[in-house]
Every structure is written in C-alpha cells, then in structure tokens.
Amino acid sequence: MKARSTWPAALLVVFFGCSGGPAAVGTEQGQTGPGLGPSSVQSLTKLTPAEYASAVSDLLGIAPSAQPVPLGGVSTASGFASAAASADDMALSYYDSAFAIATLATSAAHMRTLLQGAGCAAPSGNSGSAGAACASAFIDALAPLAFRNGPVDAPTLAGLHGVYTAVAVTQGGGFSGGVAAMIEEVLQSPYFLYRGWSG
C-alpha cells in the first residue's frame, strides 16, 4: 500500500521539479541577474589569469604588468610551473589580487584616472559622506562593464552601494576605502570571474 500512496508525489516531483531542467541563477520568473539574460546559461568558464589581467586593465586602467597575478597555471618566479592549487588557495589568491588591485586603483596617483568614466572627482578630505554621489556614479558605470553581459539588476547594484556606505561612512574608511572595498567585491564576484554563454 505504501508504494501506491507515494507514486503521485513522485510523479509531481518529476513533472514540476525536473521538466525544465536546472534553471540558471537569477532567471526564475523572468528575473535577470548581472550578466545573465532571460535564457538559461549553457556553460560557464573561469577567466584565465591572462584574461583576468586584461579585464582588470580594461576596467580600471592598471596595466597587466603592474597587477599581482592570481594562481592558476601561471609559472612561478623560479620558472617552474606552480603546483596544483587547492580551491582554498585559489580563492585566497583571487582575494589577495583583488585587494592589491583595489589598493593600486584607489591610490592618489590613479584615483583621477579611475573616476573619469563616472565624470566625477574624489572629495577633498576623503570624506565618505561627501563622496557618496561620486561613488554612486562610479558604481553605476563600473558594474555593467565588470559583469560584461548586459544590465545589472537593482539588488546587485544596491549591494555594491551598501559595501561603499558600510566601509566609507559606517566604518569611517573614507571615500578611497569605500571605493576600494567595492572594487574588491566586484573583482571577486562570480559575475566578473566567470563568463557565461546564453542559450
């Protein structure tokens, strides 16, 4: 008797849960996430270290030769290929790279160049509150370029604005600290690190 009572539930699971296959993140009910259109993603590939350096150069104006290189099949200073890195090592490597790149991007020597695309300038005195409008313009200009595949959804933009506010204003990191934290967030985002092709 037990088999008879559970088969309708199994049929519903198969019909409703498996009929369309796995949906891409952010595509349920017509929603789109950054870099994702309304159709499902067929494959994802992670940026190679060379592609990462090129994307950072295009995005922030920092030459690949000035960037720290994350792990991933890159030869070491000794000229020998690096050992296979664990997932934790890779994540830490990308974190370290993002931190170093954000520090370079928000340095006094580079800040003016960084903000040109947003059409604003850093506030005098590095005030996080006074720089909020410029940071907002910078985030709105940077995110679609960083995530590469179309418009960025409102929750993602709000999250980036929240990172700036939390660091620049709430924690007292100032304008440069807030912008650096937001850049770190972008450079570690899967929407930046991976490419997806819509089907």
C-alpha positions in Angstrom: 0.0 0.0 0.0 2.8 2.4 0.7 4.0 2.3 -2.9 0.6 3.2 -4.1 0.3 6.3 -1.9 3.7 7.7 -2.8 3.7 7.4 -6.6 1.5 10.5 -7.1 4.0 12.6 -5.2 6.9 11.2 -7.2 5.1 12.0 -10.4 4.6 15.6 -9.3 8.2 15.9 -8.4 9.3 14.6 -11.8 6.7 16.7 -13.6 7.2 20.0 -11.8 10.8 19.7 -10.5 12.6 18.2 -13.4 10.6 19.1 -16.6 12.6 22.2 -17.4 16.0 21.2 -16.2 18.1 23.3 -13.9 17.4 27.0 -14.2 20.3 29.5 -14.4 20.8 31.6 -11.3 18.7 34.7 -11.4 16.5 33.6 -14.3 13.5 32.3 -12.4 10.2 34.0 -13.3 11.8 36.3 -15.9 14.3 37.8 -13.5 17.8 38.5 -14.7 21.0 38.8 -12.7 24.1 40.7 -13.7 25.5 39.1 -16.8 22.5 36.8 -17.3 19.7 37.2 -19.7 16.3 35.6 -19.6 17.5 32.4 -21.2 19.4 29.7 -19.3 23.2 29.6 -19.2 24.6 26.6 -21.1 28.2 26.8 -19.9 30.5 28.8 -17.7 34.2 29.2 -17.9 36.5 30.9 -15.4 38.7 33.7 -16.7 42.3 32.6 -17.2 44.9 34.7 -15.3 45.7 36.4 -18.6 42.1 37.2 -19.3 41.7 38.4 -15.7 44.6 40.8 -16.1 43.3 42.0 -19.4 39.8 42.6 -17.9 41.2 44.4 -14.9 43.3 46.6 -17.3 40.2 47.4 -19.4 38.1 48.1 -16.3 40.5 50.0 -14.0 43.3 51.2 -16.3 46.0 49.2 -14.5 48.5 47.6 -16.9 48.7 43.8 -16.6 52.4 44.1 -15.7 51.5 46.2 -12.7 49.0 43.7 -11.4 49.6 40.8 -9.0 48.7 37.6 -10.8 46.3 35.1 -9.2 47.2 31.4 -9.1 46.1 29.2 -12.0 48.7 27.5 -14.1 51.0 30.6 -14.0 54.7 29.9 -13.9 56.5 31.0 -10.7 59.4 33.3 -10.4 61.7 30.3 -10.5 60.5 29.5 -14.0 58.8 26.2 -13.0 55.1 25.7 -13.2 53.3 26.1 -9.9 51.9 23.0 -8.1 48.2 22.3 -8.5 46.5 24.7 -6.1 43.5 23.8 -3.9 40.2 25.6 -4.2 41.0 27.4 -0.9 44.4 28.5 -2.3 42.8 29.8 -5.5 40.1 31.7 -3.6 42.8 33.3 -1.3 44.9 34.1 -4.4 42.0 35.9 -6.0 41.2 37.7 -2.7 44.8 38.9 -2.4 44.9 40.0 -6.0 41.6 41.9 -5.7 42.9 43.6 -2.5 46.2 44.6 -4.2 44.5 45.8 -7.3 41.9 47.9 -5.3 44.8 49.5 -3.4 46.5 50.4 -6.7 43.3 51.7 -8.3 42.5 54.0 -5.3 46.0 55.3 -4.8 46.4 59.1 -5.1 48.3 58.6 -8.4 45.5 56.6 -10.0 42.2 58.0 -8.5 41.6 60.7 -11.0 42.0 58.3 -13.9 39.8 55.8 -12.1 36.9 58.2 -11.8 37.0 59.7 -15.3 34.4 57.3 -16.6 32.0 58.4 -13.8 32.5 62.0 -14.6 33.4 63.0 -11.0 36.3 63.6 -8.7 37.2 62.4 -5.2 36.0 64.7 -2.4 38.5 66.8 -0.6 39.4 65.4 2.7 38.5 61.8 1.6 35.0 62.2 3.2 32.8 59.1 2.7 29.6 61.1 3.0 30.7 63.9 0.7 31.9 61.4 -1.9 28.6 59.3 -1.9 27.3 60.8 -5.1 30.6 60.3 -6.9 30.8 56.7 -5.6 27.3 56.1 -6.8 28.1 57.3 -10.3 31.3 55.2 -10.3 29.4 52.0 -9.2 26.7 52.6 -11.8 29.3 53.0 -14.5 31.7 50.2 -13.4 29.3 47.3 -12.6 27.9 46.8 -16.2 31.4 46.9 -17.6 32.7 44.5 -15.0 29.9 42.0 -15.3 30.1 42.2 -19.1 26.8 40.7 -20.2 24.2 43.4 -20.0 22.4 45.4 -17.4 23.0 44.8 -13.8 19.9 44.1 -11.6 18.9 46.5 -8.8 19.7 44.2 -5.9 23.3 43.7 -7.1 23.8 47.5 -7.5 22.2 48.1 -4.1 24.7 45.6 -2.6 27.6 47.4 -4.2 26.3 50.7 -2.9 25.9 49.1 0.5 29.5 48.0 0.5 30.6 51.5 -0.2 28.4 53.0 2.5 29.4 50.4 5.1 33.1 50.9 4.7 33.3 54.6 3.7 30.7 56.0 6.2 29.8 53.5 8.8 33.3 52.1 9.4 35.0 55.5 8.7 37.2 54.2 5.8 36.5 57.4 3.8 35.9 57.7 0.1 39.0 55.8 -1.0 38.4 53.0 1.5 34.8 52.6 0.3 35.7 52.6 -3.3 38.5 50.1 -2.7 36.1 47.7 -0.8 33.6 48.0 -3.6 36.3 47.2 -6.3 37.4 44.2 -4.2 33.8 43.0 -4.2 33.5 43.3 -7.9 36.8 41.6 -8.7 35.8 38.6 -6.5 32.2 38.3 -7.9 31.4 35.2 -9.9 29.8 37.6 -12.4 33.3 39.0 -13.0 35.4 35.8 -12.7 33.2 33.6 -14.9 31.9 34.0 -18.4 28.5 32.6 -19.3 27.0 32.0 -22.7 23.3 32.2 -23.0 21.4 29.5 -24.9 
